[in-house]
Each structure stands twice: as C-alpha cells, then as structure tokens.
Amino acid sequence: MIKEKTAAELKELDKKHFFHPTSAIKQQRESGPAFIFTEGKGIYLYDENGTKVIDGMSSLWNVNVGHGRKELGEVAMEQMSKLAFSSSFTSFSNEPAIRLAAKIAEIAPGDLNAVFFTSGGSESNDTAYKLARHYWVLKGQPQRRKIISRTRSYHGVNVGATSATGLKPFRDFTSSLAPDFYYVDHMSPDALRELIKQEGPDTIAAFISEPVQGAGGLHIAPETYFQEIRSICDEYGILFITDEVITGFGRTGTLFGIEHYGVVPDMMCFAKGVSSGYAPLGGVVFSQALYDELGELSTGTLLHGYTYSGHPMACAVALKNIEIIEREQLVENSKVRGAEMLSGFEQIKAAHSIVSEARGLGLMGGLEFHPQPGAEGPLAPLVLAEAAKRGLICRAVVLEGQDILVFSPPLIITKEELQELLSILNAAVNEVEQSLQK
C-alpha cells in the first residue's frame, strides 16, 4: 500500500508525463490512471490502496504462470549478474538464447525447428511478413508480396502488424500503412480461395491467422477451418503463418493453439506466454524445410534483426517460465479449468436474457450480449465496470459493432478461484440486466 500523499503525487505525475498505450488520451490527462498496481500474487493484483482484484485477463493475455513468481526474478538476477546483454548480430551468441531456441523447437508442432527472436508480438509478426517477402525475392519471384489475413484479426501495432490487422479501426488510426495487405472473411476458407484467384496466386506471399482470434472478439474457427486453409496454401504455394502470440504456451489447453486443428504452419509467431510477461520476448519459429531453403538461397547478410533479439536475460527467464508450465502441468490445468469456465459462462447465459452467446477454448473465453432497446451503447463496457467494482478485471470488445466481454485468467487458476471469478461476473451481468429493466 502506498501512502495517501505519495499516491496522489503518483496520480498527478502519471497524468502529466505517462503517455499510455491503447488508452483514451483526453480521459487519461483528466482522470489519471484507473489503477496504480503495486503488487501481484497468483491471479490477483493489488493497487496503491491495497484493493485486491482478480486479473481476469492475465494482464494482456500473457501472465500465464501468474504474478509474483520469485524464481523468475531469481533467474533474471542470476543471468543479469553474469551476462545481462550481448548482441546476436554477426553470428554472436549466448547460452540462454541457444537453449531456449532448442527448447522451443522441441515443443513446437511438427517440423517447426528454427527460432528468430524478437522483443514482442508486433515485432514477431513484422518479422514473419518481411521474411516471407524476402523468401520470394530469393526465389526470383519478388512480385509475391501480398499478405492475406482475416477480418476481425489482430496482429499488433507496428506498421506491418497493423497493416495485417483485420480490425479496420486500427488501420484507420494512421495513414502510413504498408501496401499489399488483404483481408478475407474470418470464418470462410472459400473466401481465401476466391481472393487468391482474384489477385493471382503468383502475387501472394503468405496467409496469416490466429488459431483463436483474441482481441478481435474471441472467435473460434470451425473444426475443419485450418485443415482447409493449409490445403489451399499448399495448392497455390503460399506460405502459411500462425500468430500464436496470445494462444501459445498453454492458453487454449494445448501448448500451441494450432494443435487443436492438426496442421503445421510454415512459420509460427509467438510472444506473451513465452515469458509470462516477466521479460519482453517474442519470436518466429520456421519449419525445417523453409529454414533450409532460406539458407541455401541466401548469399549475404540477413538485413533484419533487433537490438534485443536473443536477449540473454529474457531468454533465461523464458526457459524457467517454460519449466514452470511443464512442471506444474499448466497446459492440462488450462484445459480442465477452461472447460469449467465455459460451463460457468453457459450457466450465466442461461440465467440472463441479455447474454446471446458463451464461447471459449482453454482459458480463453467470452460472453456476447444482445442489443438492448433503450440502451445507449454496448453492454460489455457496463458489465466490465460493474465487475471492476466487485474486484474483477476483464476486457470489452466493441469494435466493428461487436459487444463481447473476454477473459484469459492465469493458467494457475484453481477451481475455487474460478468460482470466485464466475460469481463476480454473474453479479455484474445481473446488475446491468436489472438496470436496463428499470
């Protein structure tokens, strides 16, 4: 708990100096931070007043092993004391990066076997697009530069990552987007085939998709969707990229979300859960066949890389994080608790007429709301506010006319903690429903 005077000072400093990401600038400057968090333990966060809330989003879908894991801090300190940073450019290397690359290759699906490290998800996706286009340049087909993604997809906020994002408001935010990005219906493989035919297969570099759409509203693909996508990409010689930034490292009840669909991509982007947010880290895993071909075709320096690619401390933290996920069987816990969470959501839907749909896969879940006569706007933000009053953080998705509340609690959540989350959520939904009837 922070002293009252210090808390007030922090609030004013925040309003004056902290330019927040993905926040309303005017509201931030007028009202200051919604919470000033000072501590995290397990699935809970504590603010400057000592208020305890359930982190129903794992902060940004990423604190998979929960807050306050001292062994991650210890391994970070140990690595920083020995070798905090060294460059990976010009073939320099370090032990944590080598061992983490080998570990990810071991646990990744199929023949995904070579890892390019980044600092986070947006960089991972940008890397995939750039190297997909580079691959076709090396193949003597530079005209193959178009990247196709799905509507309602989210791939990050770098220029390339935003360009691939299927949520139009993100693209409307700026006029400086990269060219040659296209979007197809998020549930229709036939739409991909039609666009390929329309644009010409020899102009398409790659198709990218999240196994489960997260920030776009928790949309789960039909069972055969990715098998059909893989077949179409193979038919036309197009690279298939999966964005596992949210879905990787146990979030969906398997180590990687694409495993639910029984296919293997040519590239797989990751971040978030690889370190559970304890250190900034991401990357792209390449299939052995693609990596071999890039090696055979390349004759000079790969002119792509980040200062923190293969950061020793971040890689050491990620290795320990994966060890925790495996040791504590958190993938299995995600599967079991996820089924319970979905069942709880379905019970809330049955009890409240304002809820139109409950959906989920592993510990990714959501409630969608019916439009209500007389309501001034979507209901998800109202339920979110009521949940926050009661000690639960979640997230509302209202872009492009949607009205969805989404959840992704830490993979360590227990049965009792999940029931607490569901109880608060039910009370929040009930409060909003009752207010609409007055």
Secondary structure, 3 states (H helix, E strand, C coil): CCCHHHHHHHHHHHHHHCCCCCCCHHHHHHHCCCCCEEEEEECEEEECCCCEEEECCHHHHCCCCCECCHHHHHHHHHHHHHHCCCCCHHHCCCHHHHHHHHHHHHHCCCCEEEEEEECCHHHHHHHHHHHHHHHHHHCCCCCCCEEEEECCCCCCCCHHHHHHCCCHHHHHCCCCCCCCEEEECCCCHHHHHHHHHHHCHHHEEEEEECCEECCCCCEECCCCHHHHHHHHHHHHCCEEEEECCCCCCCCCCCCCHHHHHCCCCCEEEECHHHCCCCCCCEEEEEEHHHHHHHHHHCCCCCCCCCCCCCCHHHHHHHHHHHHHHHHCCHHHHHHHHHHHHHHHHHHHHHHCCCEEEEEEECCEEEEEECCCCCCCCCCHHHHHHHHHHCCEECEEECHHHCCEEEECCCCCCCHHHHHHHHHHHHHHHHHHHHHHCC
